[in-house]
């Protein structure tokens, strides 16, 4: 199961520039204002479109 992302889903007809998740992402950084390309996500066929795919949420 995928973890839920907090916050409100953006209007799909007016997505923010860059990564569509950056307004709600715990790992968002300055590169997130640019749209990431698909990149390998490990040693299999998975891919991610994220500048910071290995960061994990800090649970409080």
CHARMM-style PDB file with segment names, atoms N, HN, CA, C and O in Angstrom:
ATOM      1  N   UNK     1       0.842  -1.174   0.000  1.00  0.00      PROA
ATOM      2  CA  UNK     1       0.000   0.000   0.000  1.00  0.00      PROA
ATOM      3  C   UNK     1       0.893   1.244   0.000  1.00  0.00      PROA
ATOM      4  O   UNK     1       1.892   1.306   0.716  1.00  0.00      PROA
ATOM      5  N   UNK     2       0.519   2.221  -0.805  1.00  0.00      PROA
ATOM      6  HN  UNK     2      -0.293   2.172  -1.387  1.00  0.00      PROA
ATOM      7  CA  UNK     2       1.260   3.477  -0.842  1.00  0.00      PROA
ATOM      8  C   UNK     2       0.830   4.372   0.306  1.00  0.00      PROA
ATOM      9  O   UNK     2      -0.347   4.388   0.667  1.00  0.00      PROA
ATOM     10  N   UNK     3       1.767   5.119   0.888  1.00  0.00      PROA
ATOM     11  HN  UNK     3       2.723   5.106   0.595  1.00  0.00      PROA
ATOM     12  CA  UNK     3       1.385   6.038   1.955  1.00  0.00      PROA
ATOM     13  C   UNK     3       0.611   7.226   1.392  1.00  0.00      PROA
ATOM     14  O   UNK     3       0.824   7.625   0.247  1.00  0.00      PROA
ATOM     15  N   UNK     4      -0.273   7.780   2.184  1.00  0.00      PROA
ATOM     16  HN  UNK     4      -0.446   7.455   3.114  1.00  0.00      PROA
ATOM     17  CA  UNK     4      -1.050   8.954   1.784  1.00  0.00      PROA
ATOM     18  C   UNK     4      -0.178  10.196   1.855  1.00  0.00      PROA
ATOM     19  O   UNK     4       0.712  10.291   2.700  1.00  0.00      PROA
ATOM     20  N   UNK     5      -0.435  11.140   0.972  1.00  0.00      PROA
ATOM     21  HN  UNK     5      -1.159  11.062   0.285  1.00  0.00      PROA
ATOM     22  CA  UNK     5       0.262  12.427   0.986  1.00  0.00      PROA
ATOM     23  C   UNK     5      -0.693  13.439   1.597  1.00  0.00      PROA
ATOM     24  O   UNK     5      -1.804  13.615   1.097  1.00  0.00      PROA
ATOM     25  N   UNK     6      -0.283  14.110   2.672  1.00  0.00      PROA
ATOM     26  HN  UNK     6       0.620  13.968   3.079  1.00  0.00      PROA
ATOM     27  CA  UNK     6      -1.183  15.076   3.305  1.00  0.00      PROA
ATOM     28  C   UNK     6      -1.442  16.273   2.400  1.00  0.00      PROA
ATOM     29  O   UNK     6      -0.698  16.519   1.451  1.00  0.00      PROA
ATOM     30  N   UNK     7      -2.497  17.008   2.698  1.00  0.00      PROA
ATOM     31  HN  UNK     7      -3.102  16.809   3.469  1.00  0.00      PROA
ATOM     32  CA  UNK     7      -2.806  18.222   1.960  1.00  0.00      PROA
ATOM     33  C   UNK     7      -3.919  18.015   0.951  1.00  0.00      PROA
ATOM     34  O   UNK     7      -4.569  16.970   0.921  1.00  0.00      PROA
ATOM     35  N   UNK     8      -4.125  19.024   0.132  1.00  0.00      PROA
ATOM     36  HN  UNK     8      -3.597  19.873   0.156  1.00  0.00      PROA
ATOM     37  CA  UNK     8      -5.189  19.020  -0.858  1.00  0.00      PROA
ATOM     38  C   UNK     8      -4.615  18.764  -2.242  1.00  0.00      PROA
ATOM     39  O   UNK     8      -3.583  19.327  -2.606  1.00  0.00      PROA
ATOM     40  N   UNK     9      -5.280  17.919  -3.007  1.00  0.00      PROA
ATOM     41  HN  UNK     9      -6.119  17.462  -2.711  1.00  0.00      PROA
ATOM     42  CA  UNK     9      -4.861  17.632  -4.376  1.00  0.00      PROA
ATOM     43  C   UNK     9      -5.010  18.911  -5.192  1.00  0.00      PROA
ATOM     44  O   UNK     9      -6.039  19.580  -5.103  1.00  0.00      PROA
ATOM     45  N   UNK    10      -3.978  19.268  -6.001  1.00  0.00      PROA
ATOM     46  HN  UNK    10      -3.142  18.724  -6.073  1.00  0.00      PROA
ATOM     47  CA  UNK    10      -4.093  20.490  -6.793  1.00  0.00      PROA
ATOM     48  C   UNK    10      -5.113  20.341  -7.917  1.00  0.00      PROA
ATOM     49  O   UNK    10      -5.449  19.227  -8.317  1.00  0.00      PROA
ATOM     50  N   UNK    11      -5.597  21.463  -8.418  1.00  0.00      PROA
ATOM     51  HN  UNK    11      -5.323  22.369  -8.092  1.00  0.00      PROA
ATOM     52  CA  UNK    11      -6.508  21.476  -9.550  1.00  0.00      PROA
ATOM     53  C   UNK    11      -5.761  20.892 -10.749  1.00  0.00      PROA
ATOM     54  O   UNK    11      -4.725  21.427 -11.142  1.00  0.00      PROA
ATOM     55  N   UNK    12      -6.257  19.826 -11.325  1.00  0.00      PROA
ATOM     56  HN  UNK    12      -7.099  19.392 -11.005  1.00  0.00      PROA
ATOM     57  CA  UNK    12      -5.553  19.141 -12.405  1.00  0.00      PROA
ATOM     58  C   UNK    12      -5.502  19.944 -13.690  1.00  0.00      PROA
ATOM     59  O   UNK    12      -4.716  19.619 -14.580  1.00  0.00      PROA
ATOM     60  N   UNK    13      -6.310  20.974 -13.814  1.00  0.00      PROA
ATOM     61  HN  UNK    13      -6.948  21.238 -13.091  1.00  0.00      PROA
ATOM     62  CA  UNK    13      -6.243  21.829 -14.996  1.00  0.00      PROA
ATOM     63  C   UNK    13      -5.253  22.983 -14.803  1.00  0.00      PROA
ATOM     64  O   UNK    13      -4.929  23.697 -15.752  1.00  0.00      PROA
ATOM     65  N   UNK    14      -4.775  23.160 -13.558  1.00  0.00      PROA
ATOM     66  HN  UNK    14      -5.038  22.580 -12.787  1.00  0.00      PROA
ATOM     67  CA  UNK    14      -3.796  24.220 -13.255  1.00  0.00      PROA
ATOM     68  C   UNK    14      -2.746  23.679 -12.289  1.00  0.00      PROA
ATOM     69  O   UNK    14      -2.618  24.169 -11.167  1.00  0.00      PROA
ATOM     70  N   UNK    15      -2.002  22.675 -12.724  1.00  0.00      PROA
ATOM     71  HN  UNK    15      -2.106  22.277 -13.636  1.00  0.00      PROA
ATOM     72  CA  UNK    15      -0.970  22.100 -11.870  1.00  0.00      PROA
ATOM     73  C   UNK    15       0.146  23.123 -11.633  1.00  0.00      PROA
ATOM     74  O   UNK    15       0.403  23.972 -12.487  1.00  0.00      PROA
ATOM     75  N   UNK    16       0.802  23.043 -10.483  1.00  0.00      PROA
ATOM     76  HN  UNK    16       0.594  22.353  -9.789  1.00  0.00      PROA
ATOM     77  CA  UNK    16       1.916  23.960 -10.231  1.00  0.00      PROA
ATOM     78  C   UNK    16       3.074  23.648 -11.174  1.00  0.00      PROA
ATOM     79  O   UNK    16       3.155  22.546 -11.715  1.00  0.00      PROA
ATOM     80  N   UNK    17       3.961  24.605 -11.370  1.00  0.00      PROA
ATOM     81  HN  UNK    17       3.895  25.501 -10.930  1.00  0.00      PROA
ATOM     82  CA  UNK    17       5.138  24.345 -12.184  1.00  0.00      PROA
ATOM     83  C   UNK    17       6.028  23.339 -11.472  1.00  0.00      PROA
ATOM     84  O   UNK    17       6.018  23.246 -10.244  1.00  0.00      PROA
ATOM     85  N   UNK    18       6.786  22.599 -12.240  1.00  0.00      PROA
ATOM     86  HN  UNK    18       6.795  22.675 -13.237  1.00  0.00      PROA
ATOM     87  CA  UNK    18       7.670  21.601 -11.654  1.00  0.00      PROA
ATOM     88  C   UNK    18       6.903  20.367 -11.220  1.00  0.00      PROA
ATOM     89  O   UNK    18       5.927  19.975 -11.859  1.00  0.00      PROA
ATOM     90  N   UNK    19       7.341  19.765 -10.148  1.00  0.00      PROA
ATOM     91  HN  UNK    19       8.134  20.084  -9.628  1.00  0.00      PROA
ATOM     92  CA  UNK    19       6.708  18.556  -9.630  1.00  0.00      PROA
ATOM     93  C   UNK    19       5.312  18.881  -9.094  1.00  0.00      PROA
ATOM     94  O   UNK    19       5.137  19.812  -8.308  1.00  0.00      PROA
ATOM     95  N   UNK    20       4.334  18.108  -9.526  1.00  0.00      PROA
ATOM     96  HN  UNK    20       4.475  17.351 -10.165  1.00  0.00      PROA
ATOM     97  CA  UNK    20       2.945  18.337  -9.095  1.00  0.00      PROA
ATOM     98  C   UNK    20       2.736  18.068  -7.608  1.00  0.00      PROA
ATOM     99  O   UNK    20       1.728  18.495  -7.045  1.00  0.00      PROA
ATOM    100  N   UNK    21       3.660  17.376  -6.969  1.00  0.00      PROA
ATOM    101  HN  UNK    21       4.479  17.029  -7.427  1.00  0.00      PROA
ATOM    102  CA  UNK    21       3.529  17.035  -5.550  1.00  0.00      PROA
ATOM    103  C   UNK    21       4.305  17.979  -4.630  1.00  0.00      PROA
ATOM    104  O   UNK    21       4.208  17.847  -3.410  1.00  0.00      PROA
ATOM    105  N   UNK    22       5.067  18.922  -5.173  1.00  0.00      PROA
ATOM    106  HN  UNK    22       5.146  19.029  -6.164  1.00  0.00      PROA
ATOM    107  CA  UNK    22       5.995  19.705  -4.349  1.00  0.00      PROA
ATOM    108  C   UNK    22       5.336  20.531  -3.252  1.00  0.00      PROA
ATOM    109  O   UNK    22       5.954  20.763  -2.213  1.00  0.00      PROA
ATOM    110  N   UNK    23       4.124  20.972  -3.449  1.00  0.00      PROA
ATOM    111  HN  UNK    23       3.622  20.783  -4.294  1.00  0.00      PROA
ATOM    112  CA  UNK    23       3.434  21.760  -2.418  1.00  0.00      PROA
ATOM    113  C   UNK    23       3.091  20.903  -1.195  1.00  0.00      PROA
ATOM    114  O   UNK    23       2.904  21.437  -0.101  1.00  0.00      PROA
ATOM    115  N   UNK    24       3.006  19.575  -1.371  1.00  0.00      PROA
ATOM    116  HN  UNK    24       3.158  19.141  -2.259  1.00  0.00      PROA
ATOM    117  CA  UNK    24       2.576  18.677  -0.295  1.00  0.00      PROA
ATOM    118  C   UNK    24       3.654  17.694   0.134  1.00  0.00      PROA
ATOM    119  O   UNK    24       3.405  16.854   0.999  1.00  0.00      PROA
ATOM    120  N   UNK    25       4.833  17.776  -0.442  1.00  0.00      PROA
ATOM    121  HN  UNK    25       5.036  18.459  -1.144  1.00  0.00      PROA
ATOM    122  CA  UNK    25       5.875  16.766  -0.215  1.00  0.00      PROA
ATOM    123  C   UNK    25       6.802  17.152   0.927  1.00  0.00      PROA
ATOM    124  O   UNK    25       7.276  18.287   0.989  1.00  0.00      PROA
ATOM    125  N   UNK    26       7.063  16.219   1.826  1.00  0.00      PROA
ATOM    126  HN  UNK    26       6.678  15.297   1.776  1.00  0.00      PROA
ATOM    127  CA  UNK    26       7.951  16.455   2.966  1.00  0.00      PROA
ATOM    128  C   UNK    26       9.405  16.622   2.529  1.00  0.00      PROA
ATOM    129  O   UNK    26      10.197  17.230   3.249  1.00  0.00      PROA
ATOM    130  N   UNK    27       9.766  16.094   1.361  1.00  0.00      PROA
ATOM    131  HN  UNK    27       9.123  15.601   0.776  1.00  0.00      PROA
ATOM    132  CA  UNK    27      11.154  16.128   0.900  1.00  0.00      PROA
ATOM    133  C   UNK    27      11.411  17.191  -0.161  1.00  0.00      PROA
ATOM    134  O   UNK    27      12.510  17.247  -0.712  1.00  0.00      PROA
ATOM    135  N   UNK    28      10.425  18.038  -0.463  1.00  0.00      PROA
ATOM    136  HN  UNK    28       9.532  17.993  -0.016  1.00  0.00      PROA
ATOM    137  CA  UNK    28      10.570  19.020  -1.539  1.00  0.00      PROA
ATOM    138  C   UNK    28      11.762  19.935  -1.300  1.00  0.00      PROA
ATOM    139  O   UNK    28      12.022  20.374  -0.179  1.00  0.00      PROA
ATOM    140  N   UNK    29      12.469  20.206  -2.370  1.00  0.00      PROA
ATOM    141  HN  UNK    29      12.258  19.849  -3.281  1.00  0.00      PROA
ATOM    142  CA  UNK    29      13.622  21.095  -2.312  1.00  0.00      PROA
ATOM    143  C   UNK    29      13.584  22.068  -3.478  1.00  0.00      PROA
ATOM    144  O   UNK    29      12.590  22.142  -4.201  1.00  0.00      PROA
ATOM    145  N   UNK    30      14.650  22.800  -3.657  1.00  0.00      PROA
ATOM    146  HN  UNK    30      15.457  22.739  -3.070  1.00  0.00      PROA
ATOM    147  CA  UNK    30      14.687  23.829  -4.690  1.00  0.00      PROA
ATOM    148  C   UNK    30      14.572  23.262  -6.099  1.00  0.00      PROA
ATOM    149  O   UNK    30      14.019  23.927  -6.975  1.00  0.00      PROA
ATOM    150  N   UNK    31      15.072  22.064  -6.343  1.00  0.00      PROA
ATOM    151  HN  UNK    31      15.521  21.524  -5.631  1.00  0.00      PROA
ATOM    152  CA  UNK    31      14.983  21.466  -7.675  1.00  0.00      PROA
ATOM    153  C   UNK    31      13.545  21.136  -8.067  1.00  0.00      PROA
ATOM    154  O   UNK    31      13.252  20.965  -9.250  1.00  0.00      PROA
ATOM    155  N   UNK    32      12.658  21.047  -7.103  1.00  0.00      PROA
ATOM    156  HN  UNK    32      12.896  21.186  -6.142  1.00  0.00      PROA
ATOM    157  CA  UNK    32      11.276  20.630  -7.364  1.00  0.00      PROA
ATOM    158  C   UNK    32      10.476  21.653  -8.154  1.00  0.00      PROA
ATOM    159  O   UNK    32       9.352  21.360  -8.563  1.00  0.00      PROA
ATOM    160  N   UNK    33      11.019  22.840  -8.380  1.00  0.00      PROA
ATOM    161  HN  UNK    33      11.931  23.078  -8.048  1.00  0.00      PROA
ATOM    162  CA  UNK    33      10.344  23.815  -9.236  1.00  0.00      PROA
ATOM    163  C   UNK    33      10.517  23.454 -10.705  1.00  0.00      PROA
ATOM    164  O   UNK    33       9.900  24.065 -11.578  1.00  0.00      PROA
ATOM    165  N   UNK    34      11.362  22.456 -10.977  1.00  0.00      PROA
ATOM    166  HN  UNK    34      11.863  21.960 -10.268  1.00  0.00      PROA
ATOM    167  CA  UNK    34      11.566  21.939 -12.328  1.00  0.00      PROA
ATOM    168  C   UNK    34      10.930  20.556 -12.408  1.00  0.00      PROA
ATOM    169  O   UNK    34      10.937  19.814 -11.425  1.00  0.00      PROA
ATOM    170  N   UNK    35      10.388  20.205 -13.555  1.00  0.00      PROA
ATOM    171  HN  UNK    35      10.382  20.807 -14.353  1.00  0.00      PROA
ATOM    172  CA  UNK    35       9.761  18.898 -13.722  1.00  0.00      PROA
ATOM    173  C   UNK    35      10.845  17.827 -13.842  1.00  0.00      PROA
ATOM    174  O   UNK    35      11.704  17.920 -14.719  1.00  0.00      PROA
ATOM    175  N   UNK    36      10.819  16.811 -12.973  1.00  0.00      PROA
ATOM    176  HN  UNK    36      10.121  16.735 -12.261  1.00  0.00      PROA
ATOM    177  CA  UNK    36      11.826  15.750 -13.049  1.00  0.00      PROA
ATOM    178  C   UNK    36      11.517  14.774 -14.183  1.00  0.00      PROA
ATOM    179  O   UNK    36      10.355  14.547 -14.520  1.00  0.00      PROA
ATOM    180  N   UNK    37      12.554  14.208 -14.757  1.00  0.00      PROA
ATOM    181  HN  UNK    37      13.498  14.392 -14.484  1.00  0.00      PROA
ATOM    182  CA  UNK    37      12.397  13.164 -15.766  1.00  0.00      PROA
ATOM    183  C   UNK    37      12.285  11.819 -15.071  1.00  0.00      PROA
ATOM    184  O   UNK    37      12.635  11.693 -13.898  1.00  0.00      PROA
ATOM    185  N   UNK    38      11.802  10.820 -15.782  1.00  0.00      PROA
ATOM    186  HN  UNK    38      11.517  10.922 -16.735  1.00  0.00      PROA
ATOM    187  CA  UNK    38      11.763   9.465 -15.220  1.00  0.00      PROA
ATOM    188  C   UNK    38      13.185   8.958 -15.038  1.00  0.00      PROA
ATOM    189  O   UNK    38      14.026   9.104 -15.926  1.00  0.00      PROA
ATOM    190  N   UNK    39      13.450   8.356 -13.868  1.00  0.00      PROA
ATOM    191  HN  UNK    39      12.767   8.238 -13.147  1.00  0.00      PROA
ATOM    192  CA  UNK    39      14.764   7.815 -13.549  1.00  0.00      PROA
ATOM    193  C   UNK    39      14.594   6.421 -12.977  1.00  0.00      PROA
ATOM    194  O   UNK    39      13.543   6.120 -12.411  1.00  0.00      PROA
ATOM    195  N   UNK    40      15.600   5.556 -13.105  1.00  0.00      PROA
ATOM    196  HN  UNK    40      16.454   5.800 -13.565  1.00  0.00      PROA
ATOM    197  CA  UNK    40      15.518   4.224 -12.500  1.00  0.00      PROA
ATOM    198  C   UNK    40      15.336   4.337 -10.992  1.00  0.00      PROA
ATOM    199  O   UNK    40      15.884   5.235 -10.352  1.00  0.00      PROA
ATOM    200  N   UNK    41      14.549   3.402 -10.428  1.00  0.00      PROA
ATOM    201  HN  UNK    41      14.103   2.673 -10.947  1.00  0.00      PROA
ATOM    202  CA  UNK    41      14.264   3.440  -8.996  1.00  0.00      PROA
ATOM    203  C   UNK    41      14.914   2.286  -8.237  1.00  0.00      PROA
ATOM    204  O   UNK    41      14.562   2.031  -7.086  1.00  0.00      PROA
ATOM    205  N   UNK    42      15.824   1.612  -8.843  1.00  0.00      PROA
ATOM    206  HN  UNK    42      16.110   1.820  -9.779  1.00  0.00      PROA
ATOM    207  CA  UNK    42      16.467   0.495  -8.163  1.00  0.00      PROA
ATOM    208  C   UNK    42      17.025  -0.481  -9.179  1.00  0.00      PROA
ATOM    209  O   UNK    42      17.352  -0.114 -10.308  1.00  0.00      PROA
ATOM    210  N   UNK    43      17.127  -1.727  -8.758  1.00  0.00      PROA
ATOM    211  HN  UNK    43      16.861  -2.025  -7.842  1.00  0.00      PROA
ATOM    212  CA  UNK    43      17.712  -2.750  -9.619  1.00  0.00      PROA
ATOM    213  C   UNK    43      16.687  -3.503 -10.445  1.00  0.00      PROA
ATOM    214  O   UNK    43      16.997  -4.561 -10.994  1.00  0.00      PROA
ATOM    215  N   UNK    44      15.489  -2.986 -10.543  1.00  0.00      PROA
ATOM    216  HN  UNK    44      15.238  -2.127 -10.098  1.00  0.00      PROA
ATOM    217  CA  UNK    44      14.455  -3.649 -11.339  1.00  0.00      PROA
ATOM    218  C   UNK    44      13.921  -2.660 -12.375  1.00  0.00      PROA
ATOM    219  O   UNK    44      14.609  -1.695 -12.708  1.00  0.00      PROA
ATOM    220  N   UNK    45      12.736  -2.875 -12.879  1.00  0.00      PROA
ATOM    221  HN  UNK    45      12.177  -3.659 -12.608  1.00  0.00      PROA
ATOM    222  CA  UNK    45      12.180  -2.036 -13.938  1.00  0.00      PROA
ATOM    223  C   UNK    45      11.405  -0.830 -13.428  1.00  0.00      PROA
ATOM    224  O   UNK    45      10.813  -0.107 -14.231  1.00  0.00      PROA
ATOM    225  N   UNK    46      11.388  -0.587 -12.120  1.00  0.00      PROA
ATOM    226  HN  UNK    46      11.868  -1.174 -11.468  1.00  0.00      PROA
ATOM    227  CA  UNK    46      10.639   0.553 -11.587  1.00  0.00      PROA
ATOM    228  C   UNK    46      11.324   1.862 -11.953  1.00  0.00      PROA
ATOM    229  O   UNK    46      12.546   1.929 -12.089  1.00  0.00      PROA
ATOM    230  N   UNK    47      10.498   2.914 -12.110  1.00  0.00      PROA
ATOM    231  HN  UNK    47       9.505   2.860 -12.000  1.00  0.00      PROA
ATOM    232  CA  UNK    47      11.019   4.248 -12.374  1.00  0.00      PROA
ATOM    233  C   UNK    47      10.303   5.252 -11.482  1.00  0.00      PROA
ATOM    234  O   UNK    47       9.178   5.017 -11.042  1.00  0.00      PROA
ATOM    235  N   UNK    48      10.967   6.372 -11.220  1.00  0.00      PROA
ATOM    236  HN  UNK    48      11.881   6.564 -11.578  1.00  0.00      PROA
ATOM    237  CA  UNK    48      10.372   7.456 -10.451  1.00  0.00      PROA
ATOM    238  C   UNK    48      10.570   8.766 -11.199  1.00  0.00      PROA
ATOM    239  O   UNK    48      11.502   8.900 -11.992  1.00  0.00      PROA
ATOM    240  N   UNK    49       9.705   9.717 -10.950  1.00  0.00      PROA
ATOM    241  HN  UNK    49       8.948   9.608 -10.307  1.00  0.00      PROA
ATOM    242  CA  UNK    49       9.854  11.073 -11.468  1.00  0.00      PROA
ATOM    243  C   UNK    49       9.947  11.974 -10.250  1.00  0.00      PROA
ATOM    244  O   UNK    49       9.001  12.687  -9.913  1.00  0.00      PROA
ATOM    245  N   UNK    50      11.101  11.935  -9.593  1.00  0.00      PROA
ATOM    246  HN  UNK    50      11.869  11.357  -9.866  1.00  0.00      PROA
ATOM    247  CA  UNK    50      11.305  12.668  -8.347  1.00  0.00      PROA
ATOM    248  C   UNK    50      12.778  13.030  -8.226  1.00  0.00      PROA
ATOM    249  O   UNK    50      13.652  12.215  -8.521  1.00  0.00      PROA
ATOM    250  N   UNK    51      13.047  14.249  -7.794  1.00  0.00      PROA
ATOM    251  HN  UNK    51      12.337  14.911  -7.554  1.00  0.00      PROA
ATOM    252  CA  UNK    51      14.430  14.677  -7.585  1.00  0.00      PROA
ATOM    253  C   UNK    51      15.029  14.055  -6.331  1.00  0.00      PROA
ATOM    254  O   UNK    51      16.246  13.893  -6.241  1.00  0.00      PROA
ATOM    255  N   UNK    52      14.192  13.707  -5.369  1.00  0.00      PROA
ATOM    256  HN  UNK    52      13.204  13.838  -5.442  1.00  0.00      PROA
ATOM    257  CA  UNK    52      14.670  13.190  -4.079  1.00  0.00      PROA
ATOM    258  C   UNK    52      13.971  11.873  -3.734  1.00  0.00      PROA
ATOM    259  O   UNK    52      13.314  11.801  -2.696  1.00  0.00      PROA
ATOM    260  N   UNK    53      14.082  10.841  -4.552  1.00  0.00      PROA
ATOM    261  HN  UNK    53      14.615  10.900  -5.396  1.00  0.00      PROA
ATOM    262  CA  UNK    53      13.273   9.632  -4.346  1.00  0.00      PROA
ATOM    263  C   UNK    53      13.685   8.778  -3.145  1.00  0.00      PROA
ATOM    264  O   UNK    53      12.900   7.932  -2.715  1.00  0.00      PROA
ATOM    265  N   UNK    54      14.855   8.960  -2.600  1.00  0.00      PROA
ATOM    266  HN  UNK    54      15.493   9.647  -2.949  1.00  0.00      PROA
ATOM    267  CA  UNK    54      15.308   8.111  -1.504  1.00  0.00      PROA
ATOM    268  C   UNK    54      15.060   8.707  -0.124  1.00  0.00      PROA
ATOM    269  O   UNK    54      15.347   8.052   0.878  1.00  0.00      PROA
ATOM    270  N   UNK    55      14.545   9.910  -0.041  1.00  0.00      PROA
ATOM    271  HN  UNK    55      14.312  10.442  -0.855  1.00  0.00      PROA
ATOM    272  CA  UNK    55      14.251  10.511   1.253  1.00  0.00      PROA
ATOM    273  C   UNK    55      13.017   9.856   1.854  1.00  0.00      PROA
ATOM    274  O   UNK    55      12.064   9.532   1.146  1.00  0.00      PROA
ATOM    275  N   UNK    56      13.047   9.669   3.149  1.00  0.00      PROA
ATOM    276  HN  UNK    56      13.822   9.932   3.724  1.00  0.00      PROA
ATOM    277  CA  UNK    56      11.911   9.070   3.838  1.00  0.00      PROA
ATOM    278  C   UNK    56      11.291  10.093   4.785  1.00  0.00      PROA
ATOM    279  O   UNK    56      11.973  10.979   5.301  1.00  0.00      PROA
ATOM    280  N   UNK    57      10.002   9.954   5.001  1.00  0.00      PROA
ATOM    281  HN  UNK    57       9.448   9.234   4.582  1.00  0.00      PROA
ATOM    282  CA  UNK    57       9.303  10.863   5.902  1.00  0.00      PROA
ATOM    283  C   UNK    57       9.835  10.709   7.323  1.00  0.00      PROA
ATOM    284  O   UNK    57      10.173   9.609   7.758  1.00  0.00      PROA
ATOM    285  N   UNK    58       9.902  11.803   8.019  1.00  0.00      PROA
ATOM    286  HN  UNK    58       9.628  12.697   7.665  1.00  0.00      PROA
ATOM    287  CA  UNK    58      10.265  11.789   9.434  1.00  0.00      PROA
ATOM    288  C   UNK    58       8.977  11.721  10.232  1.00  0.00      PROA
ATOM    289  O   UNK    58       8.225  12.694  10.287  1.00  0.00      PROA
ATOM    290  N   UNK    59       8.725  10.602  10.838  1.00  0.00      PROA
ATOM    291  HN  UNK    59       9.336   9.812  10.794  1.00  0.00      PROA
ATOM    292  CA  UNK    59       7.480  10.424  11.595  1.00  0.00      PROA
ATOM    293  C   UNK    59       7.657  11.010  12.987  1.00  0.00      PROA
ATOM    294  O   UNK    59       8.618  10.696  13.688  1.00  0.00      PROA
ATOM    295  N   UNK    60       6.729  11.857  13.375  1.00  0.00      PROA
ATOM    296  HN  UNK    60       5.948  12.112  12.805  1.00  0.00      PROA
ATOM    297  CA  UNK    60       6.798  12.525  14.685  1.00  0.00      PROA
ATOM    298  C   UNK    60       5.939  11.793  15.683  1.00  0.00      PROA
ATOM    299  OT1 UNK    60       5.861  12.196  16.844  1.00  0.00      PROA
TER     300      UNK     60
END
